[in-house]
Structures are given as structure tokens and as C-alpha cells.
Amino acid sequence: MSGWAHDLVRRLCDRVDEAEAAAGERFPLYRHDGRWKTSARGSWTGGFWAGLLTLRSLVTGTGDVAAVRDRLDVWADADTVLRGMVFWYGSGAERLGTIAARPSTALVADRLARCYDRELGAVPWGTALAPDGPPVRADGAAGLVPLLNAHGHHAVARCHQQAHLALDPDWPRGKAWLQLTHPRPAWTVSTQDSSAVAIAAVALLKAGWREEGERLLRTLPDGAEYDGLTGLQVVWGDFFTFLGAALLTGLVPPDAW
């Protein structure tokens, strides 16, 4: 392994330090013109911030991951399928054993399984976030499928995944989200959304396509942006870039997230 992935890990640790200093007790959402936009509740991206803190703690041993993870519990009863994303990516420290398991992680998985709509063949999108639109959307399976499987809801997870694989999103990040639950050994999507590239890289690495995943990750030496146009540095882009580098360096196993 060349040193570039280790260097990327170190740079991303510095970026997490910077975001943490700016966010304080809040959640960082995105950085623009040198300033971080933050949120009290974290919106749908709060789990990625907990994940970033977890990855940094594995490298440096610093940071209070548990406190941030526990603040995610404000979303436990929210009517949104994106609870799967919040609590799967936010609970990595529990699976890695660096903090104790939180009862709310299993509780959210159970509640989401009970939301399964047999007629729809999926857990519906919900009303808490972006309520207008179809009940099954391309970003509705990432996080939820592995969370359900991790807590024994295999039949619901399988049906939910199949409902999403029937989609054909025309936006690159939608295609990338679907890669996480059904990876394919090639990513040929041309996009200025480098956060989509980071997501796809992780999907390939987790599936064992190391060469393909590394190729994508090497295009992100400075992390990922929202669209390559606005200059927005988004928290999920940083998370998936960091996770990809962590997978390549052996910092975390493929099944941690």
C-alpha cells in the first residue's frame, strides 16, 4: 500500500478537527467560503458526523464520540426512512466496540421494520424530511438495509432493497446510493458531484473490488464536494472519503459500515 491513503487519513483527521472546533455542540453540515454551516439536530447527515468522529478516534484516540452518538436519539421517532441512514452510519462505534451499544439503535431498527408497507414492498419515505415526492427514492435504502439486517429483520431488508433496485435514478448520487446496497464492479458515471464518487468508491471497496474502488478514491485527494461547482464541502462527502481510505489502510473492516 502506497502512503497516499495514509496521508489522506491524516488530512481528513485535520479536517474533522476543524469542523469540530466550528460546530461545538452542533452538527456540521457543509463548509463554504471557509465557514461551516451547522445544525442543532443534524438533519439526515448527523450519522455521518458521528461516523467521522469515530474514524478519527481510531486514528488519534481523541474526541467524545458517545456524546454525539447519543444526540442522534432525537431522530428515533421521526417519520422518515432516513432514520436508517442516521442510525447505521451513526452507530459504527458501537459495532467497532469503541463505545457501548445503545438500545436506541436496535429500537430504531425495530420501529422501521414495523413501518414496512406490504403493498409498497418497502418502508415508505415518510413525512419528516422532504415529504413531497414518491414514497420510494434512490437514497432510501442506504443505511436502512444494513441496519435492518444487523438487527434480524432480514425479510424486510430484502424486500426494501428489491423495491429500490427497480429504480433508475438520473442523478449521480442516487446511482451511488444504490451501489451501497447492490454494488456493481464498475462506476462509469460522469459527474461533478465528487461526493457521489466517494460513495461509489466505498461501495466497490466493501464488495471486494479493491482496484476499482482505489481508482475512484484517488480522484479525491482533497476530499469530496457537493457538486464541484458551488465549492460546498459536505459532511457525507468527507465521511465516505475517510471511510474509503480507512478501508484501504485496514483501519476498519469492510463490515463496520
Secondary structure, 3 states (H helix, E strand, C coil): CCCHHHHHHHHHHHHHHHHHHHHCCCEEEEEECCEEEEECCCHHHHHHHHHHHHHHHHHHCCCCHHHHHHHHHHHCCCCECCHHHHHHHHCHHHHHCCCCCCHHHHHHHHHHHHCCECCCCECCCECCCCCCCCCCCHHHCCCHHHHHHHCCCHHHHHHHHHHHHCCCCCCHHHHHHHHHHCCCCCCCCCCCCHHHHHHHHHHHHHCCCHHHHHHHHCCCCCCCECCCCCCCEEHHHHHHHHHHHHHHHCCCCCCCC
